[in-house]
Amino acid sequence: MKKYITQILLSLSIIFFIVIFSYLSIRRYKTLNSYYYDLGIMNQVAYNTSQGRFLEMTNQDLKKNVSRLAIHFDPILAMFAPFYKLYEGPEVLLIGQAIVLGLGALAIFLISQKVLKKKLISLIFSITYLSYFAIQRAALFDFHAVTLATTFFLFGLYFQELKKWSWFFVFIFLALLTKEHTGLVVFFLGIYIFFIKKEKKIGTITAILGLVFFFTTVYFIIPYFRGSEHFATGYFVDIKSRIPNIIKEGISYSRLMINPVFYSLFSPLTLLISLPEWAINIISINSNQRSVLFHYNSIIIAFLFYSLILGYKNFDKFIKNKIIKIIFFLIFIFLNFRSIYLYNPIPYFVKYSVDYKEINKTKSSSIEIWINKLKDENIKVSTTPKLAPFFTNRKYYFNFLYDSSYATMGKTDEDIYKNEIDKYSLADYIIINRSEIGDMAKEGFPVKFYFKLLDDKKFQMIFTDDQKDDSIEVYKKI
């Protein structure tokens, strides 16, 4: 038993993570804390694929069904479609994401064992990974294919350490299927393997693969399906005028990410492999990409932890004084507990714990009734964003309220009102969660959209559960 205590503790830690974050992420969506962007989108793509409509989704800008590849290159979503034959719903995606993320801790342990040959430290680094704020936040922020890249890259790095190149390329290929810009990081990884690992053939193949993938997906595949350039090019405007702010926010963001895993600084070359991802997040006008709350850190995390392991090895090699080593390790432990307290989302013992309160029984019953009434996948439905994950198991879906991310892309109020307000009219049924509309006395977009619907003679209210500002209302096209 003693011989396997480390493996047992690691297994229990991974299982605990998977169970907790499967439960919390499902509870988040069930209590109306998820949105159309992005759980509703991902659910529709996986559902449509399961019905033979490969990666099909309703594009809110184009007001018609298109391939998901018009938005992002993340065909890994298709791998979840077979599970929709067993159960149709976002739970498939959320549990799958928790499982893949949790298994990243196994990759950390294996890399650490190979590099350090110290079971206890390897276990500590694995638990550090599972408790790292960016991992837990990504696990809770709905579902995103790129979140899976964390684990895929880590296993790729493990097989790179073993020089088992077939398996290395399997996991690098899986990582590439999670988002279009992963190719840039794969390109940098190839350069690292070529110059630092001295594996010139593998490094060359990896670098070329990454570069070709990036340019093919960003400049050919996505524009082909979209009919125009990648939408995210709007995130990288006015760079020159924003340089002071970019530097300020970049330093703050980098400090936040590196602080609890500071040993990574002692392996700077491996840290630089993810430089393209750092640059994308820091330069973007979308401030969410520098937040701890979202999934944008996923690729960076893999190389932070790879650098953590190699950095610890370098530190241990060059620092001979045992007292200094102990002091630094205690600082490492302290900074991790501090990070957990300040930034982690777990329900207890942290500063900003999640609190997914149950919705009342009347609202829950209303939602369930209309899920069943509108289960025919050919019925076109529009809902307010928090209801979307419940109603996107269908061919066509239209988001009722506009995407607030437009506010970070230079869109004027007039543009948003003109282009977004009438999308609901394409639906057969509209389901409104009144609590998402907000204060009727204010003239925000939700209220304007709602009053537009009330004045629309083509739609008639056919249901309300009479909870006033917390009602579920259903409107039918007449």
TORZANU-636901 format. One record per residue: x, y negated, z of N, C-alpha, C, CB in turn. Coordinates in steps of 0.1 Angstrom, whole numbers, plus 2048, in hexadecimal, padded with zeros to 3 digits. Glycine has a CB too. Layout:
XYZXYZXYZXYZ;...
REM end
This chain:
80880C8008008008008097F38007F780080C;8137F380881C7E88098227E57FC8277EA814;8257EF7F582C7ED7E88237E57DE82F7FB7E2;8167E67DF80D7E07D68067D47DB8037EA7D1;80A7CF7E78037C47EE8027B87E58097C17FB;80D7B57DE80E7A97D68047AA7CA81C7A67D0;8047B57C47FA7B87B97EC7B77BD7FD7C57B2;7E97BC7C97DC7BC7CF7D77AE7D27DB7C57DC;7E07A67D87DD7987DB7DB7907CE7E87927E3;7E37937C47E178C7B77D47907B17ED7907AE;7D079C7B17C47A17AB7B879B7B27C37B07AC;7B879B7C07AE7957C77AC7867C57B07977D6;7B777F7C37B77717C17B176E7B37C576B7C1;7B47767A97AE77479C7A077779C7B677D792;79C7827A278E7867A378677B7AA78C7937AA;78B7767B578576B7BD78375F7B478D7687CA;78D75B7AD78C74F7A478175279A79974D79D;78175D79377776078976976078E77A76E782;76776679A7597667A07557587A47597707AC;75D7517AB75A7447B075673A7A476573E7B8;75F73A79A75D73078F75373578576A72D788;75074278474574677C73874178374575677B;73774379072C73F79872973079772D7447A6;73472879A73371A79A73071478D7407147A0;73671978273371377572571677073D71976B;72072277471272677070971D77970F735773;70C71C78570371378E70370578970971479D;70E70078470F6F277F7056F177471D6EF779;7046FA76A6FB6F975F6ED6FB7636FF703754;6EA70576D6DD7087716D76FC7796DD71477A;6DF6F477F6DA6E97876DB6DB7806E26E7794;6DB6DC7726DA6D17696E66C776B6CE6C976C;6F26CD76C6FE6C576D7076C77617066C877A;7036CF75770A6D174A7026C974070B6E0746;7086C87347036BF72A7036C671C70B6B2729;6FD6BE7126FE6C370470D6C27006F66BA6FB;7146B87047226B77027296BC70E7276A86FE;72E6C870F7306D170472A6DF70573E6D2701;7236E271171E6EF7137136F270971A6F1721;70A6E97067006EB6FD7056EE6EF6F76DF6FC;70F6E76EB7156E96DE71B6F76DD7206DE6DB;7236FA6E772A7076E77217136E77347086F2;7167116EF70C71C6EF70571E6E27017186FA;7027136DB6FB7146CE70471B6C46F77066C9;7117176C471B71D6BB71C72C6BD7297166BC;71D7306C971F73E6CD7127466C97227406DB;7067406CD6F97466CA6F77486BB6EE73E6D0;6F973D6B36F773E6A570174869E6FA73069E;70D7496A371675369E7117616A17247516A4;70B7636AD7067706B06FA7746A77017706BF;6F476A6A16E876C6986ED76C6896DE76169A;6FA76D6876FF76E6797017606736F5775671;6FF75567A70274867471074367A6F773E678;71A74767472874667972C73767D73274B66F;72E73568A73272868F72971D68B74172568A;71C71F68971371568570E70D69170871B67D;70D70068F7076F769A7006EC6937126F26A3;6F76E569B6F16D96956FA6CD6996E36D769C;6FE6C668E7076BA6906FE6AE6927106B8684;7006A769D6F869C6A16FA6906986FA6986AF;70668E69370968368A70368567C719681689;7056916777006946696F269866970969F663;6EC69B6756DE69E6766DA6AB66E6D5693671;6E36B466E6E16C16676EA6CB66D6E26C0658;6E86D86696F06E366E6FD6E36656E96F066D;7086E566C7156E666671D6F066D71D6D8666;7296F36687326FC66F7396F467A73D701665;73B6FB6857436F66907506F168B74570069B;7566F66817636F267C7626E46767676FC671;7576DE6757566D067175A6C767D7486CD66C;75A6CC68975D6C469576A6C869A7526C769F;76C6D469E7796D96A377C6E769D7786DA6B3;7886EB69C78C6F869878D7016A47996F868F;7827076A87837106B477B71D6B177D7096C1;77E7246A77777306A377873B6AE77C736696;78073A6B87807436C37727456C978A73F6CE;76973B6C775C73C6CC7547486C775472F6C8;75874C6BB7517586B57547646BD75675A6A6;75E7656C57617716CC7577736D876F7706D2;7507696DB74676A6E673876E6E074475D6ED;73776D6D372A7706CD72577E6CF72B76E6BE;72D7896CF7287966D17227986DF7347A06D0;7277906E97217916F671378B6F772B78A700;7107836ED70277D6ED6F87886E97027726E3;6FD7936E46F479E6E16EF7A56EE6FB7A96D8;6F77A36F96F47A97066EC79F70E7017AD70D;6F079270D6E97877156EB77A70D6EF786723;6E077370B6E17677036E175B70D6D57666F9;6EC75470E6EC7487166FA74371A6E474B723;6FB73771F70873172271073972C706723727;70974273471074A73E71B752738706753746;71975772C72375F72573075772371E763717;72F74A71F73A74271D74173E72A736735716;73973B73473F73674174674274873473174A;74074E74874775974F75375D74773D765750;75275D73975E76073176975773375A760723;76674A73477074073777774274476A732736;76F74574F77574775C77E75375C76A749766;77A75E75578276A75479076774D77B77574C;78F76074279C75E73A7A575474279875772C;79F74A7487A77417507AD74875C79F735755;7A57507637AA75876E7B676176B79F760774;7B576775F7C077075B7CD7687587BC77874E;7CC75B7577D87537557E27557617D5745753;7DC75776D7E475A7797EC7667777DB75B785;7E77707717EF77D76E7FB77A7657E6788768;7F877175B80476D75280E76675A7FE765746;80A75D76381475576B81C75F77480C74C775;81576977A81C77378282677B77A81277C789;82277F76E82B78776683777F76182378C75A;83577375D84076A75984A76876483B75C753;84476577084C76277C85476E78084375D787;84E77A77F85578678386078977984B792783;85E78676C86878876287477E765863786754;87177276787B76776988276777687575A766;87A76878187F76678F88177379687575E796;87977E79287A78B7998787897A8888791797;86E7817AC86B77F7BA85C7807BB8707717BF;85778B7C184978D7C18417837C984679B7C7;84677E7D583F7757DD83D7677D68467737EA;8487627D08487567C983F7577BD8567517C5;83F7627B68377647AA8287647AE83A7727A4;82576A7BA8177697BF81375B7C28157737CB;81C7547C98197467CD81673D7C08257407D5;81E73F7B681C7377AA80F73B7A382873A7A0;80B7487A47FF74C79E7F37467A57FD75B79E;7F47457B27E973F7BA7E97307B87EB7437C9;7F572A7B77F671C7B37EE7197A78057187B2;7F072279D7E97207907DA7217927ED72B786;7D572A79A7C772C79C7C17207A47C47397A3;7C971A7AC7C470F7B47C87017AF7CA7107C2;7CE7017A37D26F479D7C56ED7987DB6F7791;7C46E079B7B86D97997B46D978A7BA6CA79D;7BD6D87817B96D77737B46E476E7C66D476A;7B86F07747B26FD7707A46FD7757BB708776;7A26FA7827946FB78878B6F17817956F8797;78F6E577E7876DB7787836E076A78E6CD777;78C6E67627896EB75577F6F67567966EF74E;7806FE76077770A76276970576477C71376D;7676F976A75A6F476E7546EB76375B6ED77B;75D6E575B7576DB7517526E37457626D174D;7466E97477406F173D7496FB73673A6E7732;7486FC7297517067227586FF71674971271D;76570171476C6FC7097767067057746EF70C;7777096F877F7146F378E7116F677E7156E4;7927046F67A07016F97A57047077A36F26F6;79B70571079E70A71D7A571771E792709726;7A07207147A672D7137B572D70F79E73670A;7B97227097C77227047D172270F7C97156FC;7CD71E71B7D671E7267DB72D7287CF71A733;7D27367297D674472B7DD74A71F7C974C72F;7D87477137DE74C7077EC7487067D67486FB;7EF73B7087FD73670880573D7127FD727709;80073F71E80874572980C753726800745736;80275B72080676971C8107687107F9771719;80E75F70781875D6FC82675B7028137526F3;82775270C83474F71283975B71983274371C;83176371F83576F72683B77971C82A77672E;83577B71183A78570784677F70082F7886FD;8477716FF85376B6FA85F76E70385175C6F9;85D76E71186777271A86B781718862770729;86278971586579771386A79A7058587A0715;8697906FC86D7926EE86579C6E787C7956ED;85879D6EB84F7A66E584779D6DB8457AD6EF;84C79B6CF8477916C683A7936C085178E6BC;8367A06BE8297A36B981E79D6C28277B26B7;8207A06CF81679C6D981778D6DB8187A36E7;8237876DA8247796DA81C7726D08337756D8;81C7776C38157716B98067736BA81A7766AB;80277E6C07F37816C37EE7766CB7F178F6C9;7F57726D67F07686DF7F175A6DA7F67696ED;7FC7586D27FD74B6CC7F27496C280B7496C5;7EE7536BB7E37526B17D67506B87E275F6A9;7D47566C37C87546CB7C77456D07C775D6D7;7D37406D47D37326D97D07296CD7E172F6DF;7D572C6C17D27236B67C37236B27DA7286AA;7BC72D6B67AE72E6B37A57266BC7A973C6B3;7AB71F6C67A37186D07A27096CD7AA7196DD;7AB7036C57A96F56C17B46F26B67AA6EC6CD;7B16E86AE7B96E56A37C76DF6A77B36DA69A;7C86D86B27D56D16B57DE6DB6BC7D26C56BD;7DA6E76BF7E46F06C67EF6F36BD7DC6FE6C9;7EE6F16B07F96F46A68056EB6A97F46F1698;8036DF6AE80E6D66B18166DC6BC8096C86B4;8106E16C68176E76D281E6F46CD80D6EA6DD;8186FC6C581E7086BF82B7046B78147106B7;82A6F96B08356F46A98416F16B28326E76A1;83E6EA6BD8486E76C784E6F36CE8436DD6D1;8456FD6D084970A6D68537116CD83D7136D9;8507106C08597166B68677106B68537156A8;8677036B78746FC6B887C7006C58726EC6B9;8747016D087A7066DD8807146DB8707066E8;87971D6D587D72B6D388A72B6CA8727346CE;8897226C08957226B68A171D6BD8917196AA;8A17126C48AD70B6C98B17106D78AB6FC6C9;8A77126E08AB7166EE8AB7256EF8A07106F7;8A272C6EA8A273B6EB8AB7426E18947406EA;8AF73A6D78B873F6CC8B274A6C48C57446D2;8A574A6C489D7546BB89974C6AF89175A6C3;8A274B6A58A174269A8957476908AD741692;89475468E88A75868587C75668B88C767682;87A75A69886E75969F86A74A6A086E7606AD;8747426A48727346A686E72D69987F72D6AB;87473168E87072B68186272F67D87A730676;85E73C67F85174067B84773968485075067D;84973869184073269A83E7236978457336A9;84971C69484870E69184070B684856708690;84371367A83C71266D82D71566F84271B662;82B72067681D72467981571868081C730682;81B71268A8147076918126FB68881D70369D;81C6F768181B6EB6788116ED66D8296E8672;8126F96668086FC65C7FA6FC66180C709655;7F870366D7EB7046737E56F66767EC70C680;7ED6ED67C7E96E067F7E46D86737F46D8687;7ED6D76697E96CF65D7DE6D56557F56CE654;7DD6E36557D26E964E7C56E76557D56F864D;7C46E86627B86E66697B36D866A7B96EC677;7BD6CF66D7B96C066F7B76B96617C46B9676;7BE6BC6577BD6B564B7B66BC63F7CB6B1647;7B36C86417AC6D063679F6D663B7B56DA630;7A06DF6457956E764978A6DE64F7996F2653;78D6D66597836CE66077D6C46567896C766C;7866BC64E7806B36457776BA63A78B6AB63D;77B6C66367736CE62D7656D063277A6DB629;7646D563E7566D864474F6CB6487586E2650;7566C164C7506B565174C6AB64675A6AE65A;7546AC63B7526A26307586956327436A062E;76169463C76868863F77468B64975F67D646;77C68264C787685655783689663790678656;78C68E66B78969367878468768179669967F;77968A68877267F69077C67969A766684696;78568169F78E67C6AA7986726A67946886B1;79A6706997A36666947A065869A7A4665685;79365769E78F64A6A47946486B27806496A4;79A6536B87A06526C57AD64B6C57A065F6CB;7B364A6B97C26466B97C36396B17CA6516B3;7BC62F6B57BC6226AE7C26176B77AE61D6A9;7C760D6B17CD6016B97D76056C37C25FA6C0;7E060F6BF7EA6146C87F46096CD7F261F6C2;7F86006C38015F66C67FC5EC6D18055EE6BA;7F05E86D07EA5DF6DA7E85E56E77DD5D96D4;7E75F36E87E45FA6F47F15FF6FB7DB6056F1;7FD5FC6F68096026FB80B60070A8155FD6F4;8095F471080B5F271E8025FB7268085E4722;7F55FC7227EB6057297EE6137277DD602724;7F361771B7F76257188026297227FB62770A;80C62172381762472C81362573B82261972B;80A61C73F80561C74D7FD6287507FD60F750;7F462B7477EB6377497F26447477DF636740;7FC64473E80465073B80C65474780D64E72F;81264A74E81A64D75A81265276582264075F;80664C7677FD6517717F865F76F7F1647773;7F46617627EF66E75E7FA6797607EA66E750;80667675B81168075C81468376A81D67B755;81567977381867B78180D68478881866D788;8016817847F668978A7F76987867E8684785;7FA69B77A7FA6A87758076B077A7FB6A9765;8126A977B81F6B077F8216B178E82A6A8778;81B6A779581E6A67A481D6B47AB81469D7AA;8136BC7AA8126C87B281B6D37AD8046CD7B3;8216D27A18296DC79B8376D67978226E378E;83C6CD79F8486C579C8546CD79884B6BC7A8;8556DA79C8606E27988616E278985F6F179D;8566E07828566E07738606D676D8486DD76E;8636CB77586C6C177087A6C676F86B6B577A;87D6D177688B6D777588C6E076988E6DE781;8826E07608836E775387C6DE74987B6F5754;8826D374687C6C873E87A6CD72F8856BC73D;8826D672A8816DA71C8746E271A88D6E2717;8716EA7238646F27228586E97248646FE72C;85A6DF72D84F6D572F84C6CD7228536CC73B;8576CB71A8556C370E84E6CB7038626BF709;84C6D87048456E06FA8376DA6F88456EF6FE;8316D67038236D17028236C270081C6D570F;82E6BC6FC82E6AE6FA8236A86F083C6AA6F4;8206B06E58156AB6DD8086A96E48136B46D1;8056B26ED7F86B26F57F86A66FF7F66BF6FC;8046A470580569870E80368B706813698715;80968B6FA80867F6F27F967C6EE8106806E5;7F26876E97E46866E57DC6806F07DF6936E0;7DD6866FC7D56827087D867470C7D768B713;7E567070C7E96637117E66587077F8663714;7E865A6FA7E564F6F07D764D6ED7ED6536E4;7CF6586EF7C06576EB7B964C6F37BA6646EE;7B06456EC7A763B6F279C6426FB7A16326E8;79B64F6FA79165670279865970F78D6646FB;79465271979A65372779766072D795648730;78D66772978A67572E79667E72C77E67B728;79E67C7227A968571F7B568372A7AF682711;7B46797327BE67873D7B767A74B7C466A73C;7AC68074B7A46827577A769075C795680755;7A669276A7A769F77079A6A776E7AB69E77E;78F6A176A7826A776A77F6B075E77869D76B;7876AF7537836B574778D6C07427826AB73C;78C6C47367936D07317A06CC72978A6D8728;7A26BF7277AC6BA71E7BB6BE7227AB6AB71C;7BC6C372F7C96C67347CD6D57317CA6C3743;7C46DC72B7C66EB72B7D36F07257BB6F1723;7D76EA7197E36EF7137EF6EB71B7E46E9705;7EF6DF7217FA6DA7297FD6E37357F76CB72E;7F26E873B7F36F07477FC6FC7457E56F574C;7FB70373980370F73681270C7377FF714728;8167007318246FD7318296F773E8276F4725;8206F07458236EC7538276F775C8176E4759;81F70275B82270E76482E71675F816716765;83071775283C71D74C84871575183B71E73D;8477087508526FF7558547007648506F1751;84970276B84A70477A85371077D83C706780;85071B777858727779867725776852733772;86972076A87771F76587E71476D87771B756;87670977187C6FE7798807037878726F377A;87770C78C87B71179988771979986F71A79F;88972178E89572978C8A172078B894732780;8A07157838AB70C7828AF70578F8A8701777;8A57017968A76FB7A38AE7047AD8996F67A9;8A97107AD8AE71A7B68BD71E7B38A67277B6;8C071D7A68CE7207A18D87157A48CD722792;8D37087A38DD6FD7A48DD6F77B28D96F279B;8D36F97BA8D36F47C88D77007D18C56EE7CC;8E26FF7D78E770A7E08E37097EE8F670A7DF;8E06FD7F38DD6FA8018CF7008048DD6EB804;8CE70A80D8C17108108B77078168C471C819;8BC6FE81E8B36F48258AC6EB81B8BB6EC830;8B46E78118AE6DE8078A36E67FF8B96D97FD;8A76F37FC89D6FB7F58906FD7FD8A37097F2;8916FF80A88670181287D6F481388A705821;8846E981487D6DC8158766D98088886D0817;87C6DC7FC8756DA7F08696E37EE87F6DC7E4;86B6EF7F385F6F97F28546F57FB8647077F5;8576EF80784D6EB80F8456DF80A8526E781D;84D6D68038476CB7FC83E6D07F18526C17F6;8426DA7EA83A6E07DF82D6E57E58426EC7D8;82D6EC7F08216F17F78186E67FB8256FA803;81E6DB8018176D08068106C97FB8206C680D;8176C67F08116BF7E48066C77DE81C6BC7DA;8066D47DE7FC6DC7D97EF6DC7E28006EB7D8;7F16DC7EF7E66DB7F87DF6CD7F77EA6DD807;7E86C37F67E36B57F47DB6B47E77EF6AB7F4;7E06BA7DC7DA6B97CF7CC6C07D07E36C07C4;7CC6CC7D67BF6D37D87B56CB7DF7C26E07E0;7B96C47EA7B06BC7F17AB6B07E97B76B67FE;7B46A97E27B069D7DA7A86A07CE7BC6957D7;7AB6AB7C77A66AC7B979E6B87B67B26AB7B0;79F6C27BE7986CF7BB7896CE7BD79D6DA7C3;7816D67B67726D47B676B6DF7BF76D6D57A8;7736E77C676C6F27CE7636EC7D87776FA7D5;7596F37DC74E6ED7E57526E97F37436F77E6;75E6EE7F87616EB8067706E680675F6F780F;7736DF8117816DC8157886D280C7896E9816;7816CC8037876C37F97806B57FA7876C87EB;7866AB7F578169D7F677469B7ED78B6937F2;7756A17E176A69F7D77646AD7D376E6977CB;75E6B37DC7586C17DA74C6C07D17556C87E7;74A6CA7C973E6CB7C17326CE7C973F6D67B6;7276C87C571A6CA7CC70F6CC7C27176BE7D6;70D6D87BE7036DB7B46F66DE7BB7076E67AA;6EE6D47BD6E16D67C56D76DD7BC6DC6C97CA;6CF6E67C26C56ED7BB6BA6E37B66BE6F77C4;6B56E57AA6AA6DC7A569D6E27AB6AA6DC795;6946D97AC6876DE7B36806E97AB67E6D27B5;6786F07B16716FC7AB6686F87A066A7037B6;6626ED7A16596E87966606E67896516DB79A;66C6DF78A6746DC77E67A6E977967F6D2782;67F6F17816846FE77D67A70777668A706789;66E70777B66370E77565F70976765770F77E;65F6FB76665C6F575A6666F874F65B6E575B;6736F875367D6FB74967C70974468B6F974F;67971274E67872174A66C723741677729757;66171C74465571E73C65871A72D649715741;65F70F72B66170A71E66D7117176646FB71E;67671771E68072071867872B71168A725723;66F73171966773C71365E73870865F74371E;65772D70964E7286FF6557256F264671C703;6627206F366971C6E76757266E466F70E6E9;6737326E767D73C6E56807406D667A7496ED;67673C6CE67873E6BF6837366BB66B73B6B7;68E73C6B669A7346B269972B6A76A573E6AF;68E72C69F68C72369468471669868472A689;67F7156A46797096A96846FF6AB67170B6B6;6836F36A568C6E86A76896E16B468C6DE69B;6936E06BC6916DA6CA69B6CF6CC6936E56D5;6966C46D369F6BA6D869D6B86E769C6AC6D0;6A76B66EE6A66B56FD6B06AA7026A86C2704;6AD6A570E6B769D7146C36A67176B2696721;6CF69F7186DC6A77186DD6B27226E769E71A;6D86B072F6DA6BA7396D16C77376D76B4747;6C76C572F6BF6D172C6C46D97206B16CC728;6CE6D37196D36DA70C6D76E870E6DE6D1707;6DF6EB7196E46F971A6D970371B6ED6FA726;6CD6FF71F6C27087206BA70A7136B870372B;6BC70170A6B47026FD6BC7026F06AB6F56FD;6C97066F16D17066E56D37146E06DF7006E8;6CB71E6E56CB72B6DF6C172B6D36C67366E9;6C57236C96BC7216BD6C571C6B16B17176C0;6BE71D6A66C571969A6C77096996BE71D68D;6BD70269D6BE6F369C6BC6ED6AA6B46EE692;6C46E36AD6C26DC6BA6C76CE6B86CA6E36C5;6BF6C46BE6C36B66BD6C36B06CB6B86AF6B4;6CF6AA6CE6D16A36DB6C86976DB6E06A16DD;6C16956E66B86896E66BF67C6E96AD68B6F1;6C867C6F26D06706F56DD66F6EE6D266E704;6E26636EC6EF6626E56FB6676ED6F16536E1;7066696E671266E6EC71A6626F271B6766E3;71B6616FF722655705730653701721656714;73665E6FB74465C6F77466526EB74A66A6F2;73A64F6E573B6446DB7406376E172D6426D4;73D6356ED7416296F47506276F473C628702;7586326F37666316F376C6316E576C63D6FB;7646306DB7686316CD7656246C576363D6C6;7626196CC76060C6C575260B6BF76A60B6BB;7496146C273B6136BD7346076C47346206BE;72D5FF6BD7255F56C37185FA6C87235E96BA;7115F36D17045F76D56FA5F86C96FE5ED6DF;6FC5EF6C06F35EF6B46F55FC6AC6F65E36AC;7026006AA70660C6A36FF6186A971560E6A2;7006196B66FB6256BD6EC6256BC6FF6246CC;6E661A6BE6D76196BE6D261D6B06D260B6C2;6D86186A66D461A6986D66296946DC61168F;6E262E6976E563B6926E064769B6F463C691;6DD6456A76DB6506B06CC6516B56E364E6BC;6C56466B56B86466BC6AD64F6B66B36386BD;6AE6516A96A36596A36A66676A069F652696;6B166D6A56B467B6A26AA6846A86C267E6A8;6A36816B36996896B868E68C6AF6946836C5;68C6836A568068569C68269169367F678694;68D69769268F6A368A68A6AF69169E6A4687;6876AE69E6836BA6A66746BC6A56886B86B4;6706C96A86626CC6A965D6C96B86606DB6A6;6666CB6C16626C96CF66E6C16D66606D76D7;66A6B86DF6736B06E76716B36F56736A16E3;67B6B66FD67A6B970B6826AE71367E6C770F;67B6A771B68269C72268369F73167A68F720;68F69E73669169E74569268F74969F6A6749;68768B74F68567D75269067775B67867A759;69667F7636A167A76C6AD6767646A5685776;6AE67B7576B967774F6B76697486BC681744;6AA6657486A76587426AB64C74B69865773F;6AA64E7586AF6447616A463A7646BB63D75B;6A962E7696A062376D69961D7616A8619775;68C61E76168461875668560975567561C757;68960376068A5F47606965EF7596895EF76E;6A05F87576AC5F47506AB5F87416B85FC757;6B35F173A6B25F272B6BD5FA7256B05E5724;6C260472C6CD60C7276C861571B6D2615732;6D161C7156CE6247096C462F70D6DA62A704;6C56367186BB64171B6AD63B71B6BE647728;6AB63072169E62A72269962571469E61D72B;6A262070C69E61C6FE69A6286F66A96146F8;6A26336F869E63F6F06916446F46A964A6F2;68E64470268264A70767664270268364A716;67763470366C62C6FF66962D6F066E61D702;67462F6E86726326DA66A63F6D76806346D3;66D6496DF6656556DE6566536E266B6606E7;65464B6ED6466496F263E6416E76466416FF;6456396E063E6316D563D6386C86456246D3;6436446C764364C6BA6356536B964F6556BA;62E64F6AF6206556AD6216646A761864D6A3;62D6676A362F67569E6306806A963B676694;63267B6B56346846C06296826CB6426836C6;62568D6D161B68C6DB61F6946E860D6916D6;61E68E6F36216967006176A170262168C70C;61C6AD7036136B97056156BF7136166C36FA;61F6BA71A6226C07286296B673062A6CD726;6266B673D62E6AF74762B6B675462A6A0749;6356B875D6336BE76A6306B477563F6C776D;62E6A777062969C77963269A78661B69F77E;63F69978364869678E64D68878D6536A078F;64668078564A67278365867177D64966A790;66166A78466E66877F67767477E67565D787;67267F78367968C78367269677A67B691791;66969277266069B76A6686A275F654694765;6636AD75B6666B374E65A6B07456696C374F;65D6A973A6526A67306556AD72365169672E;64B6B171C64C6B870F6446B07056496C7710;64A6AD6F96436A66EE6446AF6E264A6986EC;6386AF6DA6386B76CE6356AF6C262D6C26D0;63B6B26B76396AB6AB62B6AE6A66446AE6A0;6236A46A26166A769E6146A368F60B69F6A7;
REM end
